[in-house]
Amino acid sequence: MSKSSDIVVVVKAGAKIYQAKKLVRVTLAGCGGDYVAESPYRMYVNPLSTVSLQQNSDQFPAIETTPFIFTKTNPVSTFSIDVDTAAYSFMRAAIQQNTLPEKDVVRIEELINYFPYHYPTPKESKHPFQTTTTVMPTPWNVDTKLLHIGIKGYQLPKQTQPKSNLVFLLDTSGSMDEANKLPLLKNAFKLLLSSLQPSDTVAIVAYAGSAGVVLEPTNVKHKQTIIQALERLDAGGSTAGGKGIDLAYQLAEANYDKNAVNRVILATDGDFNVGLSTPEALKSFIERKRQSGVFLSVLGFGMGNYHDELMQTLAQQGNGNAAYIDSLSEARKVLVEEASSTLFTIAKDVKIQLEFNPNVVSQYRLIGYETRRLNREDFNNDKVDAGDIGAGHTVTAIYELTLVGSKNEYIDPLRYTEKMPKTEIFAVDTDEKQREYGFLKLRYKLPNEDKSQLIETPIHIAETADNINAVSSEIRFATAVAAFGQLLRSGTYTGSYDYDDVIKLAQTAKGEDLFGYRAEFMNLVRLAKTIN
C-alpha cells in the first residue's frame, strides 16, 4: 500500500509563522524549491510567496511492473478486461497541481482506456464485440515488437436503450466539505439527469453519521424535484459508508425492474471510516448483492484521503466501473458523453487469454493490467468474476514481444533445457500455425446469462506492420499513452525514450479529437516534462 503523508500549505499574503508537529514538505512557489524540516520548527514565509499546505493521505495498492516472461515455460497470459478510468483523472489532477503522481497511482491500462478509439464496431448485440490485432515495431526498442489488441463494444441505438432505475448513494460526511467534493458532486449528478429519459427513475440515499433516504424513487420528468433534493445535501459527520450501501441496495431491490438497468451509483471520496469499512467485508457484501441483478458504479471525488483500493474493490465486485471526477469537464465526459457506456452493460465477466507461439515469440510482457491478472484455469471457470463492458466501450491491451532470434532478449537461455530436443508441447503441427504469433481468446457473458461465450482469433505474422507509421492513428495514439504511463512509472523498459518522443508520437496520431481529450493529454505530457 502506498500512502503519502506530506503536508503542503497555501498562503496568499501576509508574513506568517508556521509550527508543525511532524516532518513536512512545504513548496514555496517562486522560492526555488522545497523547504523540509523535522518539527517542531518555525518557518518564516515571505508575504510574496505562495505556499500550499494540505494533508495528503491518498492510498493506492502497490503495483509491481510486470517483467518479460519466457514463452517456453509460460506461454499463456490471462487477465480480466478493465474499463475503469480513475487512474487517468487522478494522474491529471496531480500534474495540474505541479507534482508527478506516485507510481502506484499510474495504472497504465486505465490511462490507455481513458480515450475512445475508432475500432471496428460490432453490428448486433448478441455478438457484442469486435476484436482487432496489429503487430508493429516498438517505438522505444528497435529489437522488440508491440502487439496491439483493440476491442470495441456494441453501441446500443438510442431507441433500444432500456429504462434506467438508479439509486444515487451520496457521501455527505464531513470529509466531503470541500469545493472539489460535495459541490462538484451535486453539479455532476445534475449533468447526469440531462442524459436520462423522462421515464427513468432516480432515488437518493445520503450517508454520514447516519444513512437515510433523501428522495424516494422519482421519475426524471420531475427533474426539479430531484435537483432540489440534491441541493439540500450538506456535509457533516463521520462516514457510515457500509450502512449507506446496504440501504441503497434495499431501495434498488424494492424497486427492481427486470426490463430496466438497475444500478446504484456511489459517489464518495472513499474515506469509509465507520461501520462496514474493511475492503474484505465490503467485497463480501457486494459479491452477495450483485446476484440480485443490481449493478454498482463508483465515482471518486477529491484528493487528500482518497482510498483507491476500496473504490476499486467496490466497482469490481459490483459488476460496475470506477471513475474519478476531478472537474466538471470530467463529470460531463463520464455522465453525459459516455452515459451509455457508464449505465448500460452489454457483457459481464469479460476475460482475455493469449497463448503465444514459442517458436516465434521468445518473451513477452503485458503493459499494465497488473491488478487484473487471472490464473490460467480462471479463464474457463464461469464462477470467477471479471470486468464488465458498457455499450460502446473500447478496450485496449498492448504486449511487448521479443521474437525468437532477437539481439536483445531480456531473459538468458537456460543451460540445460535449451539444449533438449523440442518437446511435443512446443511443437507446431501445421505450417499455418507456424505463421502465427499466438492465439487470442475472449470469453464473456451476456448481461442476463450465467454461461459464457467464446471468441477465438489467431494472430498471424502477416498482420505485422513494417513501421509504426503504417498503422492507424488510433493505435499510434494508444501507444503514445502507453509510453507516457511507463515513463511515469520510472520507465523500466523504455530506454532513452522520453517525454518529447511521446509528444511527437501523439501529435502525429491526434486524429479526430472532438472533445479535446487528446490535446489535453499532450499538454499533460509537456507539464510532466517540466515538473520532471
N, C-alpha and C positions, 0 to 999 in steps of 0.2 A: 504494500500500500504506500502510495506517495502522498505526503502531506506537507504543505508549506506552512510555515509559521512566521513569515516575515511580517513586519509591521511597517506600513507606509503612511505618511500623514500629509494633509494638504492645507496650506495656509496661503491666503491671497495677499494679505498686507499686515503690517504691524510687526514690530520686533517681538518675538515670543521666546520663552524659555520652556523646554520640554523636559520632563523627567520620566524615565521608563523603568520598568521592573524586570525586563528581560532583554536578551540580545535582540536588537532591532536593526533593520536596514532602512535608512532614510534616503530617499532620492531627491536631490536638490536640482530642480530644473535650472539650467544655465550656470550651475556652480561647478561643472567639470567632473561630476562623479557622485558616488555614494559615500555617505558618512556612516561608518559602522562602529558601534561601541558596545561594550558589556555594561549593563546597567547595574545599580542605579548610576545615572550620569546626568550631566546638564549640558544642553546644547543651545547655542545662540543661533537664531535663524535671521538672516538678513531680511528686512522688510520687502526687498525687491525680489526675493526668491519665491518660487512656488514649490511647496513641499507636499508630498502625498503621504498620509498615514492611515492605513487600513489593515485591519486584521485579516489574514488570509489563511483559511483552514480548509480550502478545497481538497477533496480526497478523490484519488483515482487509483484503480487497481494497477499494480505493477505489470509491465509488459516487457518481455524479452524478445528482441528481434529474432525472427526465425532464421536459422542458418541454412546453408546449402545442405541438401540431403542426397545421399548416394543412391542412385536409382536401383542398382542391382540388389541392394539389401532392403530397400523400402520404396518400391515403385508406385505405391498408391498414396494419393493425397485426398483427404476427405474433410469437408468443412460445411458449416451452415452459412447460408447467404446472410447478408447484413445490409439493411436499407436505412439504418439509423444515420443521422447526420449531426448529432450533438457535438462530436469532436471538432468538426469544422467550425461551427459557430463559436465554440469556446476558444479555439485557436485564434480566430479572428478577433474576438474580444480582447484577448491577451495582447496581440500585436498592436491593436489600436490603442492600447494603454501603454505602449512603448516597452513591452517586455516580450521575450520569446516564451512560448508555452513550455512547461516541463515535458520531458519525453513521454511520460505516461499519459499525458493529455492527448497525444497525437496517435490516433488510430487511423492508419493510412487508408484503409478501405472506406472509412466514413468521410474522409476528405475527397476521395475519388467519387464516391457515390452521392456526394452533395449536389453534383451537377446533373441536369438532364442531358441525355445523349440521344442522338437521332439514329438509333439502331433499327434494323428491320422490324416491323410490327406484326404480331400475330393477327390473324383475320377472324378468329372466333374464340369465344370464352371457354369452350370445352377443351381447347388446346391453348392454354393461356400464355405460352412462352414461345419466343423465337430466339434461338441461340446462334451466335456467330463467333468464329475463331479466326485469329490472324497471328502469324508469326513474323517478327521483324527484327532488325538489328537493335541492340540496346544502346541508347544514346550515351550512357555513362561507361560502357565497357565494350570495346570492339571485339572481344573474344566470347561474348555471350549473345543469346537471343532473348527476346521477350515474347511470351505467349499471351495474347490479349483475348479474354473471353467476355463477350458482351451479351447480355440477356435483356430482352425487352418484354414487359408485361402487357397483356391485353388492356386496351383503353375502353372502358365502358362508355357507350354513347349516352349523352345526357338523358335521352328519353327512356333509357332502360335502367338508369340508376335507381336502386331501391330506396325506400324511405329510410330515414335515419332516426333512431331512438337513442338520444345521447344523454349522459349524465355528466355534468361538469363537476369535478371534485377539486375544490379550490382551497389552497393553503392560505389561511388568514392569520397565521401565527405572528408573533412579534418580530421574528426574523424577516418577515416579508415587508416590513415597513421601510422600504427604500424605493427610490424613483424607478429603478430598473427591475422591480419585483411586482408588488401588487398593482400599482398604477399601470404598468406595462401589461400585466396580466389582463386587467379589465379591458383595455383597448384591444388586445389581441383577440379576446373572445367576442368582442363586438364585430371585429372583422370576420370571424368565423360565421357569425349569424348571416352575413351577406352571402355566404357560399351555400347556405341551406335553403331548402324548399319550404313554402308556407305550411305544408302538411307535416313536415318533420317536427319532432318533439324534443324539448330541452328541459332538463331538470338541473338544479344546482344544489350541491351539498358543500358546505364550508366546514372546515375543521381548524380548531385552535385548541384552547383549553378544553373545549368540549365540541363534539361534532353535531351538526344539525342540518335539517333540510331548509334551505333558503327559498327554494322555488320548487313546487310540485311540477310534474310533467306538464309542459305548456307548449302549444303549437307555435311554431316560429312566425305564423301570421300575426301573433301578438308580440311583435318584436319589442315594442316599447316596454311592455311588462317585464320582459327578460332583461332588458338594459337597465331598468330601474332596480331590479334585484341585484345586478352586478354593482351598480353604483352605491348600494347600501353597504357593501362589504368594507370592513375596516380591519387593520392588522392589530393583533394583540393576543397575548397568552402564549403558552407553550404548544408544541406541535403534537397533537394526538393523531398522527397520520394513520396508524393502523385502524383506529376506530372509524375514521372518515372513510377509508376504503371499504370497510365492512358495510357501513350504511349506504354507500354509493352502489355497491353490488346488490344489496337488498332492494333498493329502489329500481335499479335496472331490471332485475329479475321479476319484480312485481309487475312491471310494465312491458315485459318481454313480448316482442312481435316476431314470429318465426319468419315473416316475409320481409323484415327490415334489417338494417345494420344496427346491432345493439352494442353500444360501446361506451365505456367510461373513459373520460379524458381527464387525467390527473395533471394539475399544474402546481408546481412547488419548487422551492429552492433545494429540496432533498434533505432538509435538516429535520429528519424524523427523530425526535428525542423523548417521546412519551408513548407508552403503550406498546403495540406490536411493532417493534423497531429494529430487530436484527434482520439482516438480509435473509438468513435461513428461515426465520418464522414467516416473513413476508412471502418468500419464494414458495413455501409450502401452501400458504393461504391462496395465493394467486393460481398455483397449479390446480388446486381443487376447483376454484371458481371458473376457470376457463372452460371447464367441461359443461357449464351451463349455457354456453353459446354467447356469452358476453365478453367482448374483447377489450383490451386496455391500450390506450396510447398515453405517453408520458411527455410532458412539456416542462423543461427546466428553465428556471429564471434566476438571474443574479449571480454574483461572484462573491467569494469570501467564505462560504460554508457549504459549497455545493458537494453533495455526496454522490458521485458519479456511479459507483458500484451499485448502490441501492437503486438508482434510477434505471440502470441497465437491467438489473435483476427483475424489476417490476415489468418493464416493457417486454423482455424476452419471454418471461413466464406467462405473460398475459396475452400472448398472440398479438402483440402490437409493435409499435415502433417508438423510438425516443428521439426527440429533437430538443435543441437548446435555443431559447428565444432571447437573443441579446439586443434586439431592436424591433421597432415596429415594422421595419422592412422585412426582417426575418419572419415575423408573425404573418405578414402578408404572403410570403413565399410558402410557408408550411400550411397555412389555414385557408388561403384563397387560391393562389396559383396551383398548388398541389393538393387541393382539398380532396379530390377523388382518390389520390394515392394514399392520403392520410386516413380516410374514412372507409374506403371500400376494399376489402381484402379479396383478391382473386385467387390466391393459393396460399396454403399454410404448410409449415414444416418442410421448407424447400432446402434440399441438400445437394451439394455438388461433390462428385468423386471423379478424380482423374487418375487413370493408370498410364504411366509413362513407359515407352518402349526403351528398355535398357540398351538395345543395340543402336539407338540413335541418340538418346538423351543420357548423358553420363551423370549429371547432377541437376537439381532443381531447387528453387525456393519460391514459396508463395509470399508475395509482398502484402503485408497486412494480415487481417483476419486472425491475429494471434489469440483473441478471446473467443473465436468461433470454431476452433478445431474440433473435429469429431474422431472417434475411433473408426477404424475401417469397417467393423461389423455394425456400427451405428447406421450406416447408410441404408441397409435393408431392413432395419428394425423400425417399424412404424410407431413404436411406443416412445422412441427418442425424439424429443422436441427439437425444432429448428426454427429458423426465421420465416417470417411471412412477407408476402409481397402484395402491395396495393395496386389498384388499377393504374396502368401507365407507367409504373415504376421501371427504372433501368437499374441493372446491377452489373458491375464490372469487377472482374478479377484478373490480376496480372501475375504471371510467373516469370522468373528469370531462369533461363536454361543454359547449362553448359553442355555442349554437344560432345559426343564421342570423338576423340582426336583433337579436342581444343588445346591450344597452347597454354591456357590459363585455367586449369582445374583447381578448385578450392580444396578438394579432398584428395589426398595422395592415395594411389592404389595400394591394396594390401599385398604383403609379401607372398602369402600362401594361396589364398582363394583366387587371386587374379591369375595364377598360373594354372588353375584347374581347368579342364575342358568345360565348354559351355554346357550347362545343365538344361534339362527339358523345360524348367520353369522360365528360363530366359530365351528359349528358342522362339523364333517367329516362323510360323508354319507355312506362310504363303508370301509370295513376292509383294502382294498388295499390302499386307500388314507391315512388311519391311519398310514400306514407304510412308509410314505413319510416325508422328511424334508421340502420339498417345491416343487414348480413347476416353472421351468425355461422357459422363453420365449425370443426369439431373433427375432428382426424384422429388415429387411434390404431391400434396393432397388438395383437391378442390375444397372450398370453404366448408361445405356441409358433409364431407365424406371422411371416413377414417382409414380407408385403404389408399395407399399411394399409387401414383402412376410414374412411368419411367420414360425419359427421353435419352437417346443414345446418339452420339456424334463422333465419328473418327476424325482425328486432326491430321490432315495429310501434309507431307513435306511440300507438296506442290502449292500449298497456301502461303509459302514463305515470300515475303516482300524483300526485294534486293536492298532497298534503303528505306529509311523511315519516312521520307517524303512521298513514297509511293502508297502509303496507307492513308485512310481518311483523316480529316481534321479532328473528328470525334475521338479516334484512337490516339492521335498525337497529343491532343489536349489532356486526355486521361493519363497519358504517360508523363506529361509535364507535372501534373498534380502528384503522381506517384513519386516523382523525383523530389519535389518540394517536401513532401511528407518525410521522405528518408533523410533529407538534409536537416529537418527539424529534429529528427531522432539521431543525430550525430553522423549520419551518412556512412555506416559501416561498409557498404558495398558500392558506394557511388564514386570512389576515387577522387579525381580532381574536378569532377562535375560540380558547378557552383550555382549560386542564385542567378547570375547573369545568363547562364546556359538555360535555366528553367524559364526565365523571361523570354528569351529568344525563341525557344520551342513553343511556348504558349502563344506568343504573338503570331507565329505562322499558322497556328491552329485555332485561332479565336472563332472563326466561322460565324454562324448566326448567334447573336448574343442578345436576344430580345429583352431580357430583364437586367442586363449588365452584370451578371454573376461572374463571367469570365474576365471582364475588365477589372472588376473588384479584386479577383484573385491575383492578377498581375500586379496590382497596386500593393497587395499584401506581401507579395514576394519582394517587391522593392523596399517596403518598410522593414521586412525581416532582414534584408541585406544591410540596411542602415543600422539597425539595432545590433546585429551580429558584429 
